[in-house]
Amino acid sequence: MTTTTPPQPSAPPASVPGNSRTGAITRTRRRPQPPPDWRPDRRCTTSNRATRHVSRSCSCTAGIDSWYSYSRVLPLLPPDRYHTYALDMRGFGDSDAPAHGYTMDGLAADVVAFLDAAGLDRATVIGHSFGTFVARRLAETRPNRVARLVLIGSAVTARNDVMREVRDAVHDLAVPVPDGFIREFQAGTIHRPVPDVFFEGLIAESRKLQAPVWRATLDGLPAFDDHDQLQAIEAPTMILWGNARRAVRPRGADAIGRGDPERTAHRV
């Protein structure tokens, strides 16, 4: 395992404190600030070079993005309680971009390889958007590695008009990927305004994503169907979603947690 020094994100953190009894999310005007000396460490696994960014006990998989999606949250986690790994999945951020392996099974296997390299027998796994499908597949295929599961903005399936529209758009992407497409895509994923410096950070991270990876990822997502295996997930699961999400449907998210007292679904 090698260690490199990462460029430091300059975006200020956001605050989304939660209510532990109801799962409701509230917002405060005065946002907590990270410790002034907080910096993520970057290391690469020797098995598949999936980059990890270490804060001070969870493994996080992002959407069509990199670890930077979590950069406003990581420094707010109490270092005496959490040791958090935010992964750049294969093809994303600073991880390698092989020609194959962008199915949910392949990406879940990458997470297993990362857990092995990090010496983690089990972890709380958090997935956001596209990352929720990876997190679910990990919980279905390797239940012994997932202590708890958090799905943010998930759905039973990604087969809908919005995702079909995005998939059709990426099949015509030029090389390099046009900056206008990147900006339009990222702007379309944001409902509430974010600081300009954070948005520009997202753009910079998205520029690292090559056109073939866009295509392979968005081909693999609609092809994934684990509907018959959702109820077999053993880990206690929390599901969070918002009404403004177009690519994933709240009704589908609710269906994931239905009928299991170990799964709680909260609309935020």
N, C-alpha and C positions, 0 to 999 in steps of 0.2 A: 504494500500500500504506500503510495507516494503522497507527498504533501506539497502544495503550491500555494502561493499567496494570491488571493482573488482580488479583482477590482472591487472597491467598496461601494455599495449602493448608497446614494445620498438622500433617498426618499424618506420623509418623516413617516412614522408608524401610524396605523389606524387603531382605533379601539372599538372592540365589539364584545364587551363583557357579557357573560351569560348568567342566567338564573338557574342554579343547579337543580331546583325542584321542578320547574316547568319547561326548561329548555328555551324559554323565550329570550330573544336577543334585544338588548336595549342599547341606546347610544348616549354617550355623554358629551357635553360641550367641551369639557376640558380633557384632552386626550393624554393618557399616560405616556411618558417619554422613556425610551430605552436607556439603560446605563450608558454614560458617556463613552466608556471604553469598549462597548459591545462591538464585536466583529465576528462574522461567520468564518469558520475554518473550511477550507476546501480540500477534500481528499478524493482519490480515485481508487476504485477497487481494482485488484489485479486480474479479476476474472473477466469482467466485461466493461470495465472503465466507466461505470455509471457514476457520475459525479455526485458527491454528497456535500451538503453545507450544514455544518454542525452548530447548533445553538446549545444552550445548556440542557423523551423517552418515547417519541412517536416517530413513525415513518410517514412522510407526506408525499403524495403523488399529485402533481398539478394537472391542469387542463392542457390545452394546446399552448404550452408555455413551459417555463423552467422554474427552478427554485425561487426565482425573483417574485413570483406571485405571492409567496408567503413572507416576503421580506419586511412587510409592515407589521406582521404578527409575531414572528419569531422572537424579536427582542423583548416582547412583553410577557413571555412565558417565564414564570419563576424558575431561576436556574437551580434552586434546591429541590425542585419537584420534577422537572422535565429535562430530558436530553432528547432533542428533536433533530431528525435527519430529513431535510427536504431534498428530494431527488430530482436531478435532471434525467428524465427517461432517455432511452436510446434515441439518438437523432435530435434531441432537444438540448438547448443551452450549450454547455461545454462537453457533453458526452459524445462519444463516437457515433457516427451515422452509417452503420452497415446497410447493405442493400436490402436485407430481409429481417424478419423478426418483429414486425409491427402489428401482429395479431395480439389479442388480449392474452392468449396463453403465453406468447413469447415475452410480452412485457411483464406479465406476472412472474415469469421465470427469472427475469432480470432482477425483480425485487427480492426474490428468494436468494439469488446469488449475492445481492448486496447485503442482505441480512447475515448470510454466512460470512462474508468478508468482514463485516463489522462486528462479528462475534455475538449476534443477537439471536437468542433462541425464539423469542416471541416479542411482539411489539403491538402497540395500539396503532392501527393503520388508518390514516386520514386521506380521503380522496376528494378532489374537487373537479366537477364537470367531467371531462374525458377521463380524468384520473380515478373517478368513482368506479368506472367499469374495470379498470386494472385492479383496484383495491378489492372489488367484489370477486373477481376471478381468483385472486390470491386467497381470499377467505374460503372460496368453494373448493379449490384444489389442494390447498395446504392449510387446513384449519388449525393444525398444531402450531402454526407460526403467527396466528392472529389472536391477540388477547382481547381486543375490542376493535370495533369498526365504526368509523364516522364517514358518512357520505354527504357531501355538500353539493347540491344542485345535480342530483342524479335522476334517473328515469328507468323504467323497465326496459325500454329500447330506445335506440337513437334513430330509429327509422321514422322520420317525419319530414314534412316539407322543408323546414328550415335546414336540416342537415343535408337533405338532398340538394338544395340550392348551393350550399357551401361546397359540397363534394363536387358538383358540376363546375363550380368556379375554379377550384384548385387544379382540375384536370387540364385547364388551359393556361396555367401559370407559366410565365416566362422564367428564364434563368439568367441572372439572379431574380429572385422574387421582387416584383415592383413595390416600392415603398408605399405607394398609394393603397395597394391591396392590404398591406400589413396594417396601416393606420385605420383603414375602414373596418377591418376584421376586429382589431382590438377595441375600437370605439364602440362597435356593436355589442361587445360583451359587458359594457359598463352601464349601469343604470343610474347610479349616483356619481356626481363629479368627484374626481380624484385629483390630487396635486399634479401639476404639470410635470414636475420632476419625476414622479412615480410613473406617469404615463409614458414619458420619454424612455424611462428604463425598460418598460414593457416592450416598446418598439425596438429598442436596441437588442433585447433578448430574442425577439421574434425574427430579427434579421439573420440570426444564426441558423434558423430552420430552413433547410434546403427544400426546393420544390419537390423532389422525389419523396422526401419524408412527409411533406404535406399530403401528397397523394396516397402514399402507403398507409398513413395513419387514418385518413378519412375514408379509405376503402375498408380498412379492418374494423372500424367502429360499427357501421351499419350491419356488417356481416355477423357481428357477435350477437348471440341469442342464448341467454342463460335463464330464461323465464322459468323453466322447469326445475332449476336448481336453487333459486333464491331462497326457498323455504328450508333448504338444507344448510344454510349458513349457521354455524354454531355460535359465533362470537356475538356478545351483546352489541347491538347496533343502534346508533343514533343517525337519523336522516334529517337533513336541513335543506330547505329550498325556499325560493322567493317567488312571488307572483309575477315578477317581471321577466323571468327566464323564458325565452322563446324556444331555445334549442332542446330543452328538457321540460317535460310537462309535470306540473304539480300532482295531477291525478295519478300519473305513473309512479311518482315518488311515494305517494301514500300507499300504493299497492305493494311496494317492496316491504313495508313494515306491517302490513295488515295481518292480524291474527296471531301475533307473537308478542307476548309480554316483554320479551327481552329486546324488542325493537320499538323505538319511540320516534315518531315523525313530527317535526315542528316546521310550520311555515313561518318565515321571518320577513 
